[in-house]
Amino acid sequence: RAKAVNPDDFVGVCEQTGITLNRYMIELTKRGVIDEDIQSIFTSVQEATKVISKLVNRAPLAQAELLGLQGEINVQGEDQKKLDVITNDVLKKALQYTGKLGTLASEEEDAPVLGSANTRTDDGVVMSRGEPVLSETGNYVCVFDPLDGSSNVDAGIAVGTIFGIFKEVDADECNLPEDMSDLDEDQTACLASTLQPGKALVAAGYVLYSCSTELVFTCGRGTIGFTLDTSIGEYVLTRPKIEIPSRGKIYSMNEANIDSWDQPLKDYVEDIRTGKGQTSQNYSLRYIGSMVGDVHRTLLYGGVFAYPADKKNTNGKLRLLYEAAPMSFIVEQAGGKSITGHSRVMEIPPTGVHQRVPVILGSTEDVEECQAYFERCDDPALKERCERRLKGFAAA
């Protein structure tokens, strides 16, 4: 006779192997963990990332013409790669055609854009080609970095996609900038829906394109991992419950920049590297230079990942809205912690779509040990900089 299972045990209901992402999301919808709109958004994310996975794998082939620069500069002041533009278009259009999103915000877009596409003509016929007619009809906001670490593609190093999903809110619930004189009505509405702190996220995830394609996400009930089975073209459940170890033995950061870091982080790294930290173990350095790859390893094996502020990037380098906040949500749901050095990343209200913040995340005990170095620092200049960052990261 079949063994009874706890109705709240999704893995027990669906078995631990062979369950596809579609089936898993249907199960979550049945149980009221997510609604049908979120299910539809995830369907579009998985279809878009399957395409992106193939694009990344084919990029080195000359006939694909996917490597090299696009010849344009994005809003970050960075040279856009061809794949940046292509993957942004793939993911944006897939999300717009769900009809479930009011607003989209991407690393590759100057400002948020309307998130839903009207795919029907006036007489109800579904459009099969042509540009979508955009409208703000959905209940959710999706923020994303379509291809994090794209500079690594030429070298065949792991890259990824990061995304976060918010519920749409009214303008008075958001931290809007004071000067909106240059924005029209639609742009103001998009911005109002977008500028939400990470603690307002209802779902977040990333896709790692490496020796396998891994989708890791949370809907606020723990962190789950799926692997793309290319033989059937489906994401299959491989990590039913990801729990980051409370301690690790690895630190992941660009140590070449250590001379320009704040003194507390310098001291922390020196201590864990030489066995003078709380565990008395010598930590090893592992750094890919791709946030998705480095965070994925940290999530599975423990330790600490950091992209701190430095003399060149006084407010940090990672973007709060579509990099730091979604990844922090994923790590926290796996039992980890994410801070700027002094404050929880998830609690910072964004003042701009492309706002940057320092990030230190990973195993709870490792991050708390690092945080203690910042808390006991008595450098007045550092304290002043940190206070300004906590007030909105507007200056340093």
C-alpha positions as CSV (number, residue, x, y, z in Angstrom):
1,R,0.0,0.0,0.0
2,A,1.3,3.5,-0.8
3,K,2.8,5.3,2.1
4,A,0.9,8.4,3.2
5,V,2.7,11.7,2.8
6,N,2.4,15.0,4.5
7,P,0.2,17.2,2.2
8,D,2.6,20.1,2.8
9,D,5.6,18.0,1.7
10,F,5.8,18.9,-2.0
11,V,8.7,16.6,-2.7
12,G,6.8,13.7,-1.0
13,V,3.7,14.4,-3.2
14,C,5.7,14.8,-6.4
15,E,8.6,12.4,-5.7
16,Q,12.1,13.6,-5.6
17,T,13.2,12.6,-9.2
18,G,11.6,13.2,-12.5
19,I,9.4,16.1,-11.6
20,T,9.5,18.9,-14.1
21,L,9.4,22.6,-13.3
22,N,6.0,22.9,-14.9
23,R,4.6,20.2,-12.8
24,Y,6.2,21.6,-9.6
25,M,4.7,25.0,-10.2
26,I,1.3,23.6,-10.8
27,E,1.6,21.8,-7.5
28,L,2.6,25.1,-5.8
29,T,-0.4,26.8,-7.4
30,K,-2.8,24.1,-6.2
31,R,-1.6,24.6,-2.7
32,G,-1.9,28.4,-2.8
33,V,1.8,29.0,-2.4
34,I,1.7,31.0,-5.7
35,D,-1.0,32.2,-7.9
36,E,-1.6,31.5,-11.6
37,D,0.1,34.7,-12.6
38,I,3.4,33.7,-11.0
39,Q,3.1,30.3,-12.5
40,S,2.8,31.9,-16.0
41,I,5.7,34.2,-15.3
42,F,7.9,31.2,-14.4
43,T,6.8,29.4,-17.6
44,S,8.1,32.4,-19.6
45,V,11.3,32.6,-17.6
46,Q,12.1,28.9,-18.2
47,E,11.4,29.1,-21.9
48,A,13.5,32.2,-22.3
49,T,16.4,30.8,-20.3
50,K,16.4,27.6,-22.4
51,V,16.9,29.8,-25.5
52,I,19.6,31.8,-23.7
53,S,21.4,28.6,-22.6
54,K,21.6,27.6,-26.3
55,L,22.8,31.0,-27.3
56,V,25.6,30.9,-24.7
57,N,26.6,27.4,-25.7
58,R,26.8,28.4,-29.4
59,A,28.5,31.8,-28.8
60,P,32.1,30.6,-29.7
61,L,31.0,29.4,-33.1
62,A,32.0,31.9,-35.8
63,Q,28.8,31.4,-37.8
64,A,26.7,32.3,-34.7
65,E,28.1,35.9,-34.7
66,L,27.3,36.3,-31.0
67,L,30.6,37.3,-29.6
68,G,32.1,40.8,-29.5
69,L,30.7,44.3,-28.7
70,Q,27.4,45.6,-29.9
71,G,29.0,49.1,-30.4
72,E,26.7,50.8,-27.9
73,I,27.1,51.9,-24.2
74,N,24.4,50.9,-21.7
75,V,23.1,53.1,-18.9
76,Q,25.9,51.7,-16.6
77,G,28.5,53.2,-18.9
78,E,29.6,49.7,-19.9
79,D,30.2,48.5,-23.5
80,Q,27.3,46.3,-24.5
81,K,28.1,42.8,-25.7
82,K,26.0,41.4,-28.6
83,L,24.8,38.7,-26.2
84,D,23.7,41.3,-23.7
85,V,21.3,42.9,-26.2
86,I,20.1,39.6,-27.7
87,T,19.4,37.9,-24.3
88,N,17.7,41.1,-23.0
89,D,15.4,41.0,-26.0
90,V,14.6,37.3,-25.6
91,L,13.7,37.6,-21.9
92,K,11.9,40.9,-22.1
93,K,9.6,39.7,-24.9
94,A,8.9,36.4,-23.3
95,L,7.9,38.2,-20.1
96,Q,5.8,40.8,-21.9
97,Y,3.7,38.2,-23.7
98,T,2.6,36.6,-20.4
99,G,0.2,39.6,-19.9
100,K,0.8,39.2,-16.2
101,L,3.3,42.0,-15.7
102,G,2.7,45.7,-15.4
103,T,6.4,46.7,-15.4
104,L,9.8,45.3,-16.4
105,A,13.2,46.7,-15.4
106,S,16.4,45.4,-16.9
107,E,20.1,46.1,-16.5
108,E,20.2,46.8,-20.2
109,E,17.3,49.3,-20.2
110,D,17.7,53.0,-19.2
111,A,14.4,53.0,-17.4
112,P,11.5,50.6,-16.5
113,V,9.2,49.7,-19.4
114,L,5.6,48.5,-19.6
115,G,5.4,44.9,-18.9
116,S,2.4,43.4,-20.8
117,A,1.9,42.8,-24.5
118,N,-1.5,42.8,-26.2
119,T,-1.2,39.8,-28.5
120,R,-4.7,40.0,-29.9
121,T,-6.2,42.2,-32.6
122,D,-9.5,44.0,-32.1
123,D,-11.4,41.1,-33.4
124,G,-9.7,38.6,-31.0
125,V,-7.3,37.0,-33.4
126,V,-3.9,36.1,-31.8
127,M,-1.0,37.9,-33.4
128,S,1.7,35.7,-34.9
129,R,4.3,38.3,-35.8
130,G,5.1,42.0,-35.4
131,E,5.8,44.1,-32.4
132,P,3.5,43.8,-29.4
133,V,1.2,46.6,-28.3
134,L,2.4,47.3,-24.8
135,S,0.2,48.1,-21.9
136,E,0.3,48.2,-18.1
137,T,-2.2,45.5,-17.3
138,G,-0.4,43.0,-15.1
139,N,-0.3,42.7,-11.4
140,Y,3.4,42.0,-11.0
141,V,6.8,43.6,-11.7
142,C,9.8,41.7,-12.9
143,V,13.4,43.0,-12.6
144,F,16.3,41.2,-14.2
145,D,19.9,41.0,-15.4
146,P,19.6,39.0,-18.6
147,L,23.2,37.9,-18.7
148,D,25.3,38.5,-15.6
149,G,29.0,38.1,-16.3
150,S,28.7,38.4,-20.0
151,S,32.3,39.5,-20.3
152,N,33.2,35.9,-19.4
153,V,31.4,34.3,-22.4
154,D,34.4,34.8,-24.8
155,A,36.5,32.7,-22.4
156,G,33.8,30.0,-21.9
157,I,33.4,30.8,-18.2
158,A,30.1,30.5,-16.3
159,V,27.5,33.2,-16.7
160,G,23.9,33.6,-15.6
161,T,20.5,35.3,-15.5
162,I,19.1,36.9,-12.3
163,F,15.5,37.9,-11.8
164,G,13.1,39.1,-9.1
165,I,9.3,39.4,-9.0
166,F,7.4,42.1,-7.0
167,K,3.7,42.7,-6.6
168,E,2.7,46.0,-8.1
169,V,2.2,48.8,-5.6
170,D,1.0,52.4,-5.7
171,A,3.4,55.3,-6.1
172,D,3.0,56.4,-2.4
173,E,4.4,53.0,-1.3
174,C,7.6,53.5,-3.2
175,N,10.8,55.5,-2.6
176,L,10.5,57.7,-5.7
177,P,13.2,60.2,-6.6
178,E,12.5,63.9,-5.8
179,D,13.1,65.0,-9.4
180,M,10.7,63.3,-11.9
181,S,10.3,66.3,-14.2
182,D,11.7,64.5,-17.2
183,L,9.3,61.5,-16.8
184,D,6.0,61.1,-18.6
185,E,2.9,59.5,-17.0
186,D,3.8,56.0,-18.1
187,Q,7.4,56.3,-17.0
188,T,6.4,57.6,-13.6
189,A,3.9,54.7,-13.1
190,C,6.6,52.2,-14.1
191,L,9.1,53.7,-11.7
192,A,6.6,53.8,-8.9
193,S,6.0,50.0,-9.3
194,T,9.7,49.2,-9.5
195,L,11.4,50.9,-6.6
196,Q,10.7,48.4,-3.9
197,P,13.0,47.0,-1.3
198,G,14.1,43.3,-1.5
199,K,11.9,42.4,1.5
200,A,8.9,43.0,-0.9
201,L,10.0,40.3,-3.3
202,V,7.5,37.5,-3.8
203,A,9.9,35.3,-5.9
204,A,13.4,35.5,-7.1
205,G,15.8,33.2,-9.0
206,Y,18.9,32.8,-11.1
207,V,19.9,30.5,-13.9
208,L,23.6,29.3,-14.2
209,Y,24.9,28.5,-17.6
210,S,27.9,26.3,-17.1
211,C,28.6,22.6,-17.6
212,S,24.9,22.2,-16.9
213,T,22.1,24.8,-16.8
214,E,20.8,25.2,-13.3
215,L,17.7,27.1,-12.2
216,V,17.6,28.0,-8.5
217,F,14.7,30.0,-7.1
218,T,12.5,30.8,-4.1
219,C,8.9,31.8,-3.8
220,G,9.4,32.5,-0.1
221,R,9.1,28.9,1.1
222,G,12.8,27.8,0.9
223,T,15.2,27.6,-2.0
224,I,14.9,24.9,-4.7
225,G,17.1,23.8,-7.6
226,F,16.3,22.4,-11.1
227,T,18.6,21.2,-13.8
228,L,17.9,21.5,-17.5
229,D,17.7,18.0,-19.0
230,T,18.6,18.7,-22.6
231,S,17.4,15.2,-23.7
232,I,13.8,16.2,-23.0
233,G,14.2,20.0,-23.0
234,E,12.8,20.4,-19.5
235,Y,14.0,21.6,-16.1
236,V,13.9,18.7,-13.7
237,L,14.0,18.9,-9.9
238,T,17.5,18.0,-8.6
239,R,17.8,20.0,-5.4
240,P,14.4,19.8,-3.5
241,K,15.7,21.8,-0.5
242,I,18.8,23.8,-0.7
243,E,20.3,24.7,2.7
244,I,23.5,26.7,2.9
245,P,25.9,25.4,5.6
246,S,26.1,27.6,8.7
247,R,29.9,27.7,8.1
248,G,32.1,27.3,5.2
249,K,35.8,27.3,4.4
250,I,35.8,29.4,1.3
251,Y,35.8,33.2,0.7
252,S,34.9,34.5,-2.7
253,M,35.9,38.0,-3.7
254,N,38.3,39.9,-5.9
255,E,41.2,40.0,-3.5
256,A,43.3,42.0,-6.1
257,N,41.3,45.0,-4.9
258,I,42.0,44.5,-1.2
259,D,44.1,47.6,-0.9
260,S,41.1,49.8,-1.8
261,W,38.6,48.1,0.6
262,D,37.4,49.4,3.9
263,Q,39.7,48.4,6.7
264,P,37.2,46.1,8.5
265,L,36.9,43.8,5.4
266,K,40.7,43.8,5.0
267,D,41.1,42.7,8.6
268,Y,38.4,40.0,8.3
269,V,39.9,38.5,5.1
270,E,43.4,38.5,6.5
271,D,42.2,36.7,9.6
272,I,40.2,34.0,7.9
273,R,42.9,33.5,5.3
274,T,45.6,32.9,7.9
275,G,43.5,30.9,10.4
276,K,43.1,33.7,12.9
277,G,39.3,33.9,12.6
278,Q,36.7,32.3,14.9
279,T,37.1,28.8,13.4
280,S,41.0,28.9,13.4
281,Q,40.8,27.4,9.9
282,N,42.6,28.7,6.9
283,Y,40.0,29.7,4.4
284,S,40.6,29.1,0.7
285,L,40.0,31.7,-2.0
286,R,37.6,30.7,-4.9
287,Y,36.6,33.5,-7.3
288,I,35.2,33.2,-10.8
289,G,34.2,36.8,-11.4
290,S,30.6,35.9,-12.3
291,M,28.2,36.6,-9.5
292,V,25.8,33.8,-10.4
293,G,28.7,31.3,-10.5
294,D,30.3,32.5,-7.2
295,V,27.0,32.7,-5.3
296,H,25.9,29.3,-6.6
297,R,29.1,27.7,-5.2
298,T,28.7,29.6,-1.9
299,L,25.1,28.5,-1.6
300,L,26.0,24.8,-2.0
301,Y,29.3,24.6,-0.1
302,G,29.1,27.6,2.4
303,G,31.5,30.4,3.1
304,V,31.2,34.0,2.2
305,F,30.9,35.9,-1.1
306,A,31.6,39.7,-1.2
307,Y,31.6,42.5,-3.8
308,P,32.4,45.4,-1.4
309,A,32.7,49.1,-1.8
310,D,36.2,50.3,-2.7
311,K,37.9,53.5,-3.6
312,K,36.8,53.3,-7.3
313,N,33.2,52.1,-6.5
314,T,32.4,53.9,-3.3
315,N,28.9,52.6,-3.1
316,G,29.7,49.1,-4.3
317,K,29.4,47.6,-7.8
318,L,26.4,45.3,-7.8
319,R,23.0,46.7,-8.6
320,L,20.5,46.6,-5.7
321,L,17.3,46.1,-7.5
322,Y,18.0,43.2,-9.9
323,E,21.2,41.7,-8.6
324,A,21.8,42.2,-4.9
325,A,18.2,42.0,-3.7
326,P,17.1,38.8,-5.6
327,M,20.3,37.0,-4.7
328,S,20.0,38.0,-1.1
329,F,16.4,36.7,-1.0
330,I,17.6,33.3,-2.4
331,V,20.4,33.1,0.1
332,E,18.2,34.1,3.1
333,Q,15.6,31.5,2.1
334,A,18.3,28.9,2.1
335,G,19.3,29.9,5.7
336,G,22.0,32.3,4.9
337,K,22.5,36.0,5.4
338,S,23.2,39.1,3.2
339,I,24.5,42.5,4.4
340,T,26.2,45.6,3.1
341,G,28.6,45.5,6.0
342,H,26.2,47.3,8.4
343,S,22.7,46.8,7.2
344,R,20.5,44.0,5.7
345,V,20.5,44.2,1.9
346,M,16.8,43.3,1.7
347,E,15.8,46.3,3.8
348,I,17.4,49.0,1.6
349,P,14.8,51.1,-0.3
350,P,16.1,51.7,-3.8
351,T,16.3,55.3,-4.9
352,G,17.0,54.4,-8.6
353,V,16.7,51.4,-10.9
354,H,20.4,51.1,-11.3
355,Q,21.5,52.0,-7.8
356,R,24.6,50.1,-6.6
357,V,25.3,48.6,-3.1
358,P,28.1,46.7,-1.4
359,V,27.2,43.0,-0.8
360,I,28.5,40.4,1.6
361,L,26.5,37.2,1.7
362,G,26.8,33.5,2.5
363,S,26.8,31.3,5.5
364,T,25.1,32.9,8.5
365,E,28.0,32.5,10.9
366,D,30.6,33.6,8.4
367,V,28.6,36.7,7.5
368,E,28.0,37.5,11.2
369,E,31.7,37.2,11.9
370,C,32.5,39.6,9.1
371,Q,29.8,42.0,10.3
372,A,31.4,42.1,13.7
373,Y,34.6,43.6,12.2
374,F,32.5,46.5,10.8
375,E,30.6,47.0,14.0
376,R,33.7,47.4,16.2
377,C,35.5,49.7,13.8
378,D,36.2,53.0,15.4
379,D,37.4,54.8,12.3
380,P,35.4,58.1,12.2
381,A,35.8,58.5,8.4
382,L,34.5,54.9,7.8
383,K,31.6,55.5,10.1
384,E,30.7,58.6,8.3
385,R,30.8,56.8,4.9
386,C,28.7,54.0,6.2
387,E,26.1,56.3,7.7
388,R,25.7,58.0,4.3
389,R,25.3,54.6,2.6
390,L,22.6,53.6,5.1
391,K,20.7,56.8,4.2
392,G,20.4,55.8,0.6
393,F,23.9,55.2,-0.8
394,A,23.7,58.6,-2.5
395,A,27.3,59.6,-1.6
396,A,30.5,58.2,-0.2
